[in-house]
Amino acid sequence: MMDIVISMGLVGIMLSMLGMGLLIAYYGSSKTRNVGFLFLIIGVGLAYYLTMEVTPWEEVAFWNGMLAFIGGMIGGIIGIIVFLIAIIKS
């Protein structure tokens, strides 16, 4: 059970690091682009660690982590949209 929790957490961290790294490296100023590239390297390192060392692609924990991360992102986006609609209408 603990293996599933750790792998799901690492998948979420990996996807967050990759997403933040891409956004910061592309939109950041010259100082923050270095931090974006660092986040990208950490995300790629975690992806390698997860896929080669800890969890193979076929394992259920990896896909559960992906689904949990995507579900959290969709829920966050829906919450932001509802919040913005409530603010705009008031």
Secondary structure, 3 states (H helix, E strand, C coil): CHHHHHHHHHHHHHHHHHHHHHHHHHHCCHHHHHHHHHHHHHHHHHHHHHHHHHCCCCCHHHHHHHHHHHHHHHHHHHHHHHHHHHHHHC
